[in-house]
Amino acid sequence: MDFYVLKKNDELIAIPADEQHCKQYLDNGYFYIDKVAACDETTAIRRTKSQYQRGIRVPLMAIVVAIPVLIVSWWQFTH
């Protein structure tokens, strides 16, 4: 089943993918985040959060690896 994931004031909710129902939420101040296939609302929210965390994790790991490389490179060029 498909769910629309909506957000309002740091609160995520998942509603069945029905455009009329979604429009009511959007009119009440919610923002559309994503459309997710899941078996229930809780799973839809959990999948959306994991996609967001995965999108942040990769750039952070690149920074963590780059900083020691830059420090070692700078140290070798100055000595």
Solvent accessible surface area in square Angstrom, and as a share of the most:
residue,aa,sasa,rsa
1,M,145,0.65
2,D,59,0.30
3,F,4,0.02
4,Y,25,0.10
5,V,0,0.00
6,L,0,0.00
7,K,75,0.32
8,K,66,0.28
9,N,136,0.70
10,D,129,0.67
11,E,91,0.41
12,L,43,0.22
13,I,31,0.16
14,A,10,0.08
15,I,9,0.05
16,P,53,0.34
17,A,39,0.30
18,D,72,0.37
19,E,131,0.59
20,Q,130,0.58
21,H,69,0.31
22,C,9,0.06
23,K,113,0.48
24,Q,109,0.48
25,Y,58,0.22
26,L,73,0.36
27,D,104,0.54
28,N,98,0.50
29,G,35,0.34
30,Y,35,0.13
31,F,143,0.59
32,Y,109,0.41
33,I,74,0.38
34,D,44,0.23
35,K,100,0.42
36,V,10,0.06
37,A,59,0.46
38,A,7,0.06
39,C,108,0.65
40,D,59,0.31
41,E,79,0.36
42,T,91,0.53
43,T,18,0.10
44,A,0,0.00
45,I,37,0.19
46,R,147,0.54
47,R,113,0.41
48,T,11,0.06
49,K,103,0.44
50,S,45,0.29
51,Q,91,0.41
52,Y,148,0.56
53,Q,98,0.44
54,R,136,0.50
55,G,50,0.48
56,I,70,0.36
57,R,133,0.48
58,V,103,0.59
59,P,70,0.44
60,L,99,0.49
61,M,110,0.49
62,A,61,0.47
63,I,92,0.47
64,V,90,0.52
65,V,91,0.52
66,A,43,0.34
67,I,89,0.45
68,P,69,0.43
69,V,88,0.50
70,L,118,0.59
71,I,102,0.52
72,V,83,0.48
73,S,39,0.25
74,W,163,0.57
75,W,140,0.49
76,Q,117,0.52
77,F,178,0.74
78,T,75,0.43
79,H,157,0.70
